[in-house]
Amino acid sequence: MDSEYTSTKTLQEVLNTLEIDRKKISETYKSAYILFGLAGLVLIVGFLIRFPTLAVFGALVPAIIGIITYYRVDDDARKYKNTYKISVVGSALKEINETLTITPQSGLPHYEFVSSELFTTRPDRYKTQDLVNGTADKTAFWFSEVHAEYKTETHTKNGTRTEWHTIFKGIIFVADFNKNFNVSTVVRPKSFGDSIGSWFSKNVFSFGNTDLVQLENPYFDSKFVTYSRNQIEARYILTPAMMERILDLNNKTEETISISFINSKMYIAFPLSHNYFEAPIHSSLLDPDLLTDDLSIVRFMQDIVQELDLNTRIWGKE
């Protein structure tokens, strides 16, 4: 964590208090794991010496105590994690931008994920959390973690096998766009078309009168494929300057981003494997680098407004 965030007395007091809670939770989890291990050991020894019935009954006692211990502390752990997000992460966000807030139990609504048209598969299982809201000058923006999956069912001689496949896991960023527009324009990775065949086991969204858009930037077209219901409007949105900014933004990410422009909003999907804003259980809260990664991603998201010049209001958008 940067020194300015640990130096404030209030935040340091919160960290010190939470560190005491963390240690108790960590030790209790370890006790539960030891009890589970003891139960397993009793089972193994009992079967080796050929007393299986005695082994089962002998293993039940530590197993039951372990389960009770685990579930009791699990509730404490959830409260601890929620307090960490609101009190620690929330305070640190204010140091970046006074308007930033985090709501741990909220995220990008399912309907908005679908209506963003970033992906062609409707999720069968959808999880979202840690909604961060803020304003940069004139532009409101928000983002949250999302994990969307679809399922396939295969009928075998042993019954039905269900498998889950990830549609998207990462952060979806949303911002008020600086132009008014009437139709949707979607920019996806060039590789998107190569993988779409694997998704046809599900109902693929219909794009209506959506056409492929050929843009004036050959390098942009080599990285992305663009669809729109209005070719002229797509070119007004994806100006040469905007395409260069998108390419620059994409160069800062590990995987290719997806973007859509719908209902005067811009959606950007950042595929990420890391889970942000989570309180550590088995490592200290007093680590000076505690929030380094979390605050780095927040700064990155906020900087998108500047990098894509979203504060420039044209076409009557105020």
Phi and psi in degrees as a GROMACS rama.xvg file:
@    title "Ramachandran Plot"
@    xaxis  label "Phi"
@    yaxis  label "Psi"
@TYPE xy
-64.2065  150.041  ASP-2
-60.6526  -31.639  SER-3
-65.617  -23.6456  GLU-4
-84.686  -29.5929  TYR-5
-88.1594  -17.2844  THR-6
-76.0567  -22.1874  SER-7
-71.4054  134.126  THR-8
-62.1783  -42.1011  LYS-9
-62.7208  -48.1987  THR-10
-63.8839  -39.2446  LEU-11
-64.2269  -38.2823  GLN-12
-65.2086  -40.4334  GLU-13
-62.38  -44.2021  VAL-14
-62.2757  -41.6163  LEU-15
-63.8492  -41.8905  ASN-16
-65.9696  -46.1301  THR-17
-66.3471  -30.0164  LEU-18
-64.0449  -36.4593  GLU-19
-63.8175  -44.2774  ILE-20
-63.1859  -42.5584  ASP-21
-59.5112  -44.3459  ARG-22
-61.5109  -42.3577  LYS-23
-62.5982  -44.6242  LYS-24
-64.4625  -44.404  ILE-25
-60.09  -46.0352  SER-26
-64.5854  -38.0151  GLU-27
-67.3806  -40.9682  THR-28
-59.8477  -43.8634  TYR-29
-61.4999  -39.0282  LYS-30
-62.1112  -41.4829  SER-31
-63.6382  -42.1909  ALA-32
-63.8841  -38.3486  TYR-33
-64.0782  -41.7102  ILE-34
-63.6186  -40.0046  LEU-35
-63.7136  -41.5942  PHE-36
-63.9792  -39.3727  GLY-37
-64.062  -41.8064  LEU-38
-60.9587  -42.434  ALA-39
-64.7056  -39.9875  GLY-40
-64.7456  -42.6958  LEU-41
-60.0039  -42.136  VAL-42
-60.9125  -46.8476  LEU-43
-63.0953  -47.4768  ILE-44
-63.792  -42.5982  VAL-45
-60.7794  -40.9831  GLY-46
-72.2675  -33.0409  PHE-47
-66.7419  -37.0354  LEU-48
-93.3812  8.46602  ILE-49
66.1266  44.1441  ARG-50
-127.386  64.4605  PHE-51
-61.4766  -40.4285  PRO-52
-64.0955  -45.6027  THR-53
-62.542  -37.1885  LEU-54
-63.151  -42.8073  ALA-55
-63.5836  -47.4649  VAL-56
-66.9781  -36.7803  PHE-57
-67.1464  -32.2874  GLY-58
-79.6503  -22.2953  ALA-59
-63.6133  -38.9745  LEU-60
-61.8016  -57.3701  VAL-61
-64.6531  -30.641  PRO-62
-65.9768  -45.3867  ALA-63
-66.2283  -44.2513  ILE-64
-61.9716  -39.8009  ILE-65
-62.3951  -42.4533  GLY-66
-64.6529  -45.4033  ILE-67
-61.504  -45.1529  ILE-68
-60.4784  -44.0534  THR-69
-62.9635  -47.2372  TYR-70
-73.2932  -29.255  TYR-71
-66.6004  -44.9269  ARG-72
-74.6583  -23.2655  VAL-73
-62.7531  -36.2861  ASP-74
-67.2435  -41.1705  ASP-75
-62.8489  -37.6264  ASP-76
-65.6436  -38.8267  ALA-77
-64.5507  -41.6347  ARG-78
-64.9193  -41.4177  LYS-79
-61.7607  -44.7263  TYR-80
-65.2251  -39.3923  LYS-81
-67.569  -41.1244  ASN-82
-62.5699  -40.1102  THR-83
-59.8474  -45.7115  TYR-84
-65.1413  -42.8482  LYS-85
-74.7485  -47.2915  ILE-86
-84.5662  -42.4784  SER-87
-87.2202  -58.5342  VAL-88
-62.8675  -43.6023  VAL-89
-58.5375  -42.0248  GLY-90
-66.8842  -40.9945  SER-91
-65.2989  -34.9075  ALA-92
-62.9919  -35.3475  LEU-93
-63.7374  -27.3267  LYS-94
-72.5327  -25.035  GLU-95
-81.6568  -48.1658  ILE-96
-156.18  121.762  ASN-97
-58.5122  -23.5165  GLU-98
-83.8704  -10.0341  THR-99
-73.688  133.607  LEU-100
-135.82  155.415  THR-101
-124.839  133.883  ILE-102
-119.945  99.1679  THR-103
-57.3163  -39.0845  PRO-104
-87.1905  -0.665311  GLN-105
-108.219  168.231  SER-106
-169.381  -160.459  GLY-107
-77.7829  120.093  LEU-108
-58.4372  150.121  PRO-109
-56.1804  -43.8613  HIS-110
-63.2889  -33.0898  TYR-111
-75.1144  -34.3209  GLU-112
-58.2536  -45.0661  PHE-113
-68.0112  -47.4416  VAL-114
-72.2498  -14.0209  SER-115
-67.3342  -20.1341  SER-116
60.7131  18.8272  GLU-117
-68.8476  -27.7131  LEU-118
-131.145  156.704  PHE-119
-99.9653  -0.583324  THR-120
-117.702  131.02  THR-121
-77.7833  129.089  ARG-122
-69.4066  141.225  PRO-123
-94.5996  -21.669  ASP-124
-138.881  129.378  ARG-125
-139.183  124.478  TYR-126
-127.484  137.553  LYS-127
-148.839  146.855  THR-128
-158.959  173.75  GLN-129
56.7841  61.239  ASP-130
-75.3795  123.237  LEU-131
-110.624  125.14  VAL-132
-114.627  148.206  ASN-133
-169.209  175.108  GLY-134
-134.896  131.939  THR-135
-115.354  104.822  ALA-136
58.6986  -113.819  ASP-137
-90.5603  -7.58746  LYS-138
-105.625  120.161  THR-139
-82.5914  138.853  ALA-140
-144.624  159.327  PHE-141
-156.418  157.2  TRP-142
-155.637  158.319  PHE-143
-155.89  163.337  SER-144
-80.568  141.441  GLU-145
-138.283  138.45  VAL-146
-132.729  108.302  HIS-147
-113.63  136.116  ALA-148
-136.458  155.416  GLU-149
-123.459  159.377  TYR-150
-116.984  151.299  LYS-151
-123.031  145.618  THR-152
-120.966  126.937  GLU-153
-115.892  126.905  THR-154
-87.7448  120.927  HIS-155
-121.57  175.25  THR-156
-67.348  -18.6751  LYS-157
-96.3717  3.67291  ASN-158
124.62  -159.914  GLY-159
-98.3002  127.144  THR-160
-104.173  123.169  ARG-161
-102.486  130.352  THR-162
-125.301  143.452  GLU-163
-108.158  137.067  TRP-164
-126.894  136.025  HIS-165
-77.8555  125.275  THR-166
-83.1216  -47.4555  ILE-167
-157.623  139.704  PHE-168
-139.055  122.434  LYS-169
158.537  -147.231  GLY-170
-116.251  134.629  ILE-171
-110.672  123.4  ILE-172
-103.637  136.255  PHE-173
-129.149  137.459  VAL-174
-142.08  149.613  ALA-175
-66.3306  125.066  ASP-176
-86.5168  159.193  PHE-177
-91.3659  11.1559  ASN-178
-136.662  146.503  LYS-179
-83.4723  137.305  ASN-180
-148.165  159.864  PHE-181
-109.118  -18.7628  ASN-182
-127.433  173.933  VAL-183
-93.4243  142.951  SER-184
-129.209  128.823  THR-185
-125.363  132.432  VAL-186
-118.634  117.676  VAL-187
-121.241  161.313  ARG-188
-59.2244  147.661  PRO-189
-59.4912  -31.9033  LYS-190
-74.3255  -8.73248  SER-191
-57.2543  -42.4564  PHE-192
-64.8646  -27.2852  GLY-193
-72.667  -29.4037  ASP-194
-99.7763  -6.96092  SER-195
-64.2846  -27.658  ILE-196
-59.5314  -31.9935  GLY-197
-71.3083  -11.3795  SER-198
-99.737  1.86497  TRP-199
-77.8002  0.791229  PHE-200
-72.5842  -13.6486  SER-201
-109.026  171.289  LYS-202
-73.169  112.386  ASN-203
-82.7526  136.432  VAL-204
-59.8846  147.955  PHE-205
-93.4658  134.055  SER-206
-103.796  12.5634  PHE-207
57.8288  -129.103  GLY-208
-90.0149  40.244  ASN-209
-82.3844  131.852  THR-210
-118.696  154.974  ASP-211
-69.7805  135.247  LEU-212
-108.742  123.91  VAL-213
-94.1042  121.756  GLN-214
-104.362  171.089  LEU-215
-84.6315  -0.202074  GLU-216
-108.719  102.271  ASN-217
-59.9954  -36.6615  PRO-218
-68.3038  -38.3903  TYR-219
-61.6587  -44.1361  PHE-220
-67.5985  -22.4416  ASP-221
-78.6222  -22.5894  SER-222
-97.3178  -31.0525  LYS-223
-130.061  158.401  PHE-224
-118.691  132.951  VAL-225
-117.306  133.034  THR-226
-123.299  146.092  TYR-227
-156.658  155.596  SER-228
-88.4489  -2.31806  ARG-229
-149.274  106.966  ASN-230
-60.2408  -41.5005  GLN-231
-66.4557  -45.6556  ILE-232
-63.8286  -37.1776  GLU-233
-59.2171  -39.0397  ALA-234
-73.5325  -29.7989  ARG-235
-66.8525  -38.1053  TYR-236
-72.4668  -51.2109  ILE-237
-91.4728  70.1592  LEU-238
-69.04  164.264  THR-239
-53.4798  -40.7015  PRO-240
-66.2511  -42.296  ALA-241
-64.3342  -41.0519  MET-242
-61.8996  -40.6807  MET-243
-64.8851  -39.241  GLU-244
-66.4243  -40.4158  ARG-245
-63.4487  -41.9627  ILE-246
-62.7232  -41.7066  LEU-247
-63.4173  -42.3106  ASP-248
-63.8181  -43.162  LEU-249
-63.4889  -34.2926  ASN-250
-64.8974  -18.1701  ASN-251
-91.1755  -0.0400049  LYS-252
-111.857  157.098  THR-253
-76.3895  -36.8799  GLU-254
-120.513  155.888  GLU-255
-66.1406  134.279  THR-256
-82.6494  164.282  ILE-257
-122.912  144.135  SER-258
-136.166  142.294  ILE-259
-136.993  150.647  SER-260
-121.944  105.422  PHE-261
-143.273  134.055  ILE-262
52.4568  43.9721  ASN-263
61.1685  23.5362  SER-264
-123.457  152.12  LYS-265
-114.117  128.348  MET-266
-111.195  134.699  TYR-267
-128.707  127.22  ILE-268
-103.186  121.945  ALA-269
-109.95  105.126  PHE-270
-66.3471  124.383  PRO-271
-144.194  144.215  LEU-272
-97.6604  -20.7264  SER-273
-75.7398  140.58  HIS-274
-99.8868  114.988  ASN-275
-90.132  162.421  TYR-276
64.6508  24.9272  PHE-277
-97.1841  133.366  GLU-278
-74.6822  135.07  ALA-279
-70.2972  147.283  PRO-280
-104.35  -45.1806  ILE-281
-106.848  15.6699  HIS-282
-138.45  156.099  SER-283
-69.3957  142.153  SER-284
-74.9335  -12.9433  LEU-285
-91.3808  8.1632  LEU-286
-62.4364  126.413  ASP-287
-62.2007  -18.9949  PRO-288
-100.337  17.5136  ASP-289
-50.6274  -48.0019  LEU-290
-106.01  11.2469  LEU-291
-56.3666  -51.6633  THR-292
-67.02  -41.5634  ASP-293
-63.1692  -46.3266  ASP-294
-71.7322  -28.3365  LEU-295
-64.4494  -42.9559  SER-296
-69.4426  -33.6726  ILE-297
-65.7235  -45.1732  VAL-298
-60.8508  -40.5586  ARG-299
-60.2635  -45.6186  PHE-300
-65.1315  -43.251  MET-301
-63.8857  -38.0238  GLN-302
-66.903  -16.3289  ASP-303
-59.3627  -38.3642  ILE-304
-57.0581  -43.8666  VAL-305
-73.1002  -43.8012  GLN-306
-64.6634  -35.4557  GLU-307
-95.1959  6.62406  LEU-308
57.2121  44.7612  ASP-309
-75.8016  -13.5297  LEU-310
-82.8389  -8.87666  ASN-311
-78.3708  112.409  THR-312
-95.3909  113.892  ARG-313
-131.713  176.512  ILE-314
58.3511  28.535  TRP-315
78.4212  8.09978  GLY-316
-84.111  117.298  LYS-317
